[in-house]
Amino acid sequence: MEEETEVMYTHPIHDFKYKKDELYCEGVSIASIVKKVGTPVYIYSYQTLVDHYRKIKEAFKAIDPIICFAMKANSNLAVLKALVKEGCGFDIVSGGELKKARLVKADMKKIAFASVGKTEEEIRDAIKAGILIFNVESRPELENINRIAGKMKRLVQVALRINPDIDAPTHEKINTGSLKKKFGIDLKTARDIFLGQKAFKYLKINGVHIHIGSQITSVIPFLVAIEKTLAFVDELELDGVRIEYFDIGGGLGIFYKDEKPQTAEDYAQKILPLFKGRKFKVIMEPGRFMVGNAGIFITRKLYLKDNGVKKFMIVDAGMNDLVRPSMYGAYHEIIPVRKSSAKRITCDVVGPICESGDVFAHDRVLPAVKDGELLALLSAGAYGYVMASNYNVRPRVAEVLVKGKEWAVVQDRETFKDLIKGARIPEFLK
């Protein structure tokens, strides 16, 4: 039987393991995938993905919530289809995400549409599709949805996204629960809307929504936000307002380096008592929690540069492929795809992009693998490919999904022809 050892980091749920010194995703060697697909490439584990969904579903089964995967975390069609087959819905934030939900035959009654700036076309398409609910972030947006629903002669369900003014302990750029941010509605304005909802003839304003940020590893900010919003709901009900949906958002953190994130069970044990005796339907929006550790990003070492001051391990991936380290200073564990006994060096891992910010790791201790060897950046399943760009005229990479001993390319690598599709030189320049 093949020897199996865990990868060089400790995480309770994952399907990336070394077998005889070769890194595998489930039953498939990473090197065998790369041999056919090339680098850079994202590789996702089906089993890890569905396991995380099932753990949330099991942990919260007492209230049977509507689980809406936050599509912004990973919108690959195969990933979405795998979740739909499990009974998952989606939290969407654009018309494009709505179209993807329809492509994978998602249940439209499990679709919640957020976003601070929905266009008329997006609103109209979502109403036509028959989504469950709009999560509304301002009075002007509410008025716009009411106007469009009126034209279409449809009654539309709406939840107000409450901004509880909580400063969650996470990166500034993914903290969304403070009134200094663009998200949500302050409590006073929300109360006025609920009490004056007769002015919105085509809207059924029957839900509240909160989402205070992403990559939050402590339960306390969630508890504070939910308790504050529940108190607000209690006041509304005294005034005769009936709430049918309570969307607690997402934001659960995962393991990247040395975090101690909550398990689904830990989180549920703290959250469920808050909803005891409550009659509204709970909606959840996990994203990173479900897909973050279900994906890795593979790149190839090109060469080592030593300028006498610092060593740079130069790889074929760039910040356009995985922007989190550059944008957020985010940490991704980096391990060789083939275990290495080479001496360890301290270096920056950098890409070919013409920016000093094109860095995956600063002063990282890594084995001095040979040129051409493969490296894996772990915990790359969330906010990876979805945030990729074509900066420096670089094609976006391929994506692969592995299920057991089977695997498939689920997003082709772009070509130069793809990059110039629709581009043209006008006659007056010829």
Secondary structure by P-SEA (a helix, b strand, c coil): cbbbbccccccccccccccccbbbcccccaaaaaacccccbbbbbaaaaaaaaaaaaaaaccccccccccccccccaaaaaaaaaabbbbbcccaaaaaaaaaaccccccbbbbcccccaaaaaaaaaacccccccccaaaaaaaaaaaaaacbbbbbbbbcccccccccccccccccccccccccaaaaaaaaaaccccccccccbbbbbcccccccaaaaaaaaaaaaaaaaaaaaacccccbbbbccbbbbbccccccccaaaaaaacccccccccbbbbbbbccccccccbbbbbbbcbbbbcccccccccccccccccccccccbbbbbbbccccccccccccccccccccccccccccccccccccbbbbbccccccccccccccccccbbbbbbbcccccccccccccccccccccccccccc
